[in-house]
Amino acid sequence: MTVRSKIAMLSAEFLGTAVLATVAINISRSQIGIGYFVAIGVGLTLGLLVLSLGSVSGGHFNPAVTIGLWTIRKIKTLQAIAFVAAQMLGGLAAWQLANYFAGSEIQSVANVDFEWKILVAEVVGTLVFTFLVASAVFQRYEGAKAAALIGGGLTVGVFVASLGSNALLNPAIALGNQSWSWAYATGPIIGALIGMNLYVLLFAPISSLGLPRRFKSTKPAAVVTAPVKKTATTRKPATKKATVKKPVARKRK
């Protein structure tokens, strides 16, 4: 892996997370900040980001997704740490951008006291989302298929979690949206651990468990064998055996 590709991967995770967090902040704090508008908006955004940047970094854009994939050995440790750092910086950049556009500091919407209901909602919503992410990985979906399944998975997960929380399902977005608390920070991680490992234990094909440690699902390279050239075989001319004529015995008169 070259230095350029490493920089491209980290930049993709930073930019993708920043864009996703910015969309989530704007929709959730606008006048149409209803649960299903947020779900459709972030789901569509994630699908487009996976379609455009998924081939570069794998399209995580979520520390919970990266940690979940690390637990099922789809990403290496140092790469996972670098991805999480880039994603959290992306969430921080979205927060500062929202402050700049609003002209003032956006207010925190997280509850000061810890609530189990919020934690459970974030766990369950992220479980549904990352279960579908794992499905895309192990079924080796690429392009539009992967974007549709992953973006749709986030939409469904947000629908589920919005019953009991702000339905962020992403610690980086929780930081950017000023909804940072223990429930919003740890809930998505717990949900990702359960969702991805549950898929691996019950539904992942055995033949796919040995895939490379990366989120980007790749099809195995086709083995190309050189065509065997048929060499013309020269046949030796059949040699006729010399027949020895036996002398004819003359009858005596």
C-alpha positions in Angstrom: 0.0 0.0 0.0 1.5 3.3 -1.1 1.6 6.5 0.9 -0.9 8.1 -1.5 -3.4 5.4 -1.0 -3.1 5.6 2.8 -3.7 9.4 2.7 -6.6 8.8 0.3 -8.3 6.3 2.6 -8.0 8.6 5.7 -9.2 11.6 3.7 -12.2 9.6 2.4 -13.2 8.6 5.9 -12.7 12.2 7.2 -14.7 13.8 4.4 -17.4 11.2 4.3 -18.0 11.4 8.0 -18.0 15.2 7.9 -20.6 15.3 5.1 -22.8 12.7 6.8 -22.7 14.5 10.1 -23.4 17.9 8.5 -26.5 16.4 6.8 -27.7 14.9 10.1 -27.2 18.1 12.0 -29.0 20.3 9.4 -32.0 17.9 9.1 -32.4 17.1 12.8 -32.2 20.8 13.8 -34.4 22.2 11.0 -38.1 22.6 11.0 -38.5 19.2 9.2 -36.4 17.4 11.8 -38.9 14.6 12.1 -37.6 11.1 12.6 -38.4 9.7 9.1 -37.0 12.8 7.4 -33.7 12.3 9.3 -33.7 8.6 8.5 -34.3 9.1 4.8 -31.8 11.9 4.6 -28.9 10.2 6.3 -29.7 6.9 4.6 -29.6 8.5 1.1 -26.4 10.4 2.0 -24.6 7.3 3.3 -25.6 5.3 0.1 -24.2 8.1 -2.1 -21.0 8.2 0.0 -20.5 4.5 -0.2 -21.1 4.6 -3.9 -18.5 7.4 -4.4 -15.9 6.7 -1.8 -16.4 3.0 -0.9 -13.8 1.8 -3.4 -11.2 4.1 -1.7 -11.6 3.3 2.0 -14.4 0.8 2.2 -17.0 3.5 3.2 -17.2 3.2 7.0 -17.8 6.8 8.1 -18.7 5.6 11.5 -16.4 4.5 14.4 -19.0 1.9 15.5 -18.8 0.3 12.0 -15.0 0.3 12.0 -14.8 -1.3 15.5 -17.4 -3.9 14.6 -15.5 -4.8 11.5 -12.3 -5.0 13.5 -13.9 -7.6 15.8 -14.7 -9.8 12.9 -11.2 -9.5 11.4 -12.1 -7.4 8.4 -9.7 -4.6 9.2 -6.3 -4.5 10.9 -5.8 -2.8 14.3 -3.6 0.1 13.2 -5.9 0.9 10.3 -9.0 0.8 12.6 -7.4 3.2 15.0 -6.5 5.6 12.1 -10.0 5.3 10.7 -11.7 6.1 14.1 -9.4 9.1 14.5 -10.3 10.5 11.0 -14.0 9.9 11.6 -14.1 11.7 14.9 -12.2 14.6 13.3 -14.8 14.6 10.6 -17.6 14.9 13.2 -15.7 17.7 14.9 -15.3 19.5 11.6 -19.1 19.2 11.0 -19.8 20.7 14.4 -17.5 23.7 13.7 -19.0 24.2 10.3 -22.5 24.2 11.8 -21.4 26.8 14.3 -20.0 29.0 11.5 -23.2 28.7 9.4 -25.5 29.3 12.4 -23.4 32.2 13.6 -23.5 30.9 17.1 -22.7 27.8 19.2 -25.3 25.1 18.6 -26.8 23.9 21.9 -26.4 20.4 23.3 -29.4 18.2 23.0 -28.1 15.3 25.0 -29.5 14.5 28.4 -27.2 15.2 31.3 -28.3 12.1 33.2 -27.7 8.7 31.9 -30.8 6.9 30.6 -31.1 3.2 29.8 -33.8 3.9 27.3 -31.5 5.9 25.1 -28.7 3.3 25.4 -31.0 0.5 24.5 -32.5 2.5 21.5 -29.0 3.2 20.2 -27.9 -0.4 20.6 -30.9 -1.9 18.9 -30.9 0.6 16.0 -27.2 0.1 15.4 -27.6 -3.6 15.7 -30.1 -3.6 12.8 -27.9 -1.2 10.7 -24.6 -3.1 11.2 -26.3 -6.5 10.7 -27.1 -5.3 7.1 -23.6 -3.9 6.7 -22.1 -7.3 7.6 -24.5 -8.9 5.1 -23.2 -6.6 2.4 -19.6 -7.5 3.3 -20.0 -11.3 3.4 -22.2 -11.4 0.3 -19.5 -9.4 -1.5 -21.8 -6.7 -2.7 -20.2 -3.9 -4.6 -21.3 -0.6 -6.2 -25.0 0.1 -6.3 -25.9 -3.1 -4.4 -23.7 -2.3 -1.5 -24.8 1.4 -1.4 -28.5 0.4 -1.5 -28.2 -2.2 1.3 -25.9 -0.1 3.6 -27.8 3.2 3.1 -31.2 1.4 3.5 -29.8 -0.3 6.6 -29.0 3.0 8.2 -32.5 4.3 7.3 -34.2 1.3 9.0 -31.8 1.5 12.0 -32.7 5.2 12.5 -36.4 4.4 12.2 -36.0 1.8 15.0 -33.9 3.9 17.3 -36.0 7.1 16.9 -38.6 5.5 19.2 -36.3 6.1 22.2 -33.4 8.4 21.3 -32.1 11.0 18.8 -31.2 8.0 16.6 -27.7 9.0 15.7 -26.1 5.5 15.6 -22.7 7.1 15.2 -20.4 8.5 17.9 -18.9 10.9 15.4 -22.3 12.3 14.5 -23.1 12.5 18.2 -20.1 14.7 18.7 -20.9 16.9 15.7 -24.6 17.2 16.7 -23.7 18.1 20.3 -25.6 15.0 21.5 -22.6 13.6 23.2 -23.1 11.4 26.2 -22.2 7.9 27.5 -25.3 6.4 25.9 -24.7 8.0 22.5 -21.0 7.2 22.6 -21.2 3.5 23.7 -24.6 2.5 22.5 -23.6 2.3 18.8 -20.4 0.5 19.5 -22.2 -2.2 21.5 -24.9 -2.5 18.8 -22.2 -2.9 16.1 -20.4 -5.6 18.1 -23.6 -7.6 18.5 -25.0 -7.0 15.0 -21.9 -8.0 13.0 -20.8 -10.9 15.2 -24.4 -12.2 15.2 -24.4 -12.3 11.4 -21.0 -14.0 11.3 -22.1 -16.7 13.8 -25.4 -17.5 12.2 -25.6 -16.4 8.6 -22.1 -15.9 7.1 -21.1 -18.5 4.5 -18.3 -20.7 5.8 -16.4 -20.2 2.6 -16.4 -16.4 3.1 -14.9 -16.3 6.6 -11.4 -16.2 5.2 -11.8 -13.0 3.2 -9.1 -10.2 3.5 -9.4 -7.9 6.5 -11.1 -5.0 4.9 -14.6 -3.6 4.6 -14.6 -3.3 0.9 -15.9 -6.5 -0.4 -14.0 -7.9 -3.4 -14.6 -10.7 -5.6 -11.8 -13.3 -5.9 -9.6 -12.7 -8.9 -10.3 -15.0 -11.7 -7.5 -17.4 -12.4 -6.5 -17.1 -16.0 -4.7 -20.0 -17.4 -2.8 -19.8 -20.7 -4.5 -21.8 -23.4 -2.7 -25.0 -24.2 -1.5 -24.9 -27.7 -2.0 -28.1 -29.6 1.2 -29.0 -31.3 0.9 -30.9 -34.5 2.3 -34.3 -34.1 4.0 -35.8 -37.1 3.1 -39.3 -37.6 5.7 -41.6 -38.8 4.7 -43.3 -42.0 3.8 -46.8 -41.4 6.4 -49.1 -42.6 5.4 -52.2 -44.4 7.0 -55.3 -43.3 8.9 -57.0 -46.0 7.3 -60.2 -46.7 9.6 -63.0 -47.6 8.1 -65.2 -50.2 8.6 -68.8 -49.6 9.9 -70.8 -52.5 7.2 -72.9 -54.1 8.1 -76.5 -54.1 7.7 -78.1 -57.5 6.1 -81.4 -57.8 8.2 -84.1 -59.3 6.9 -85.9 -62.3 
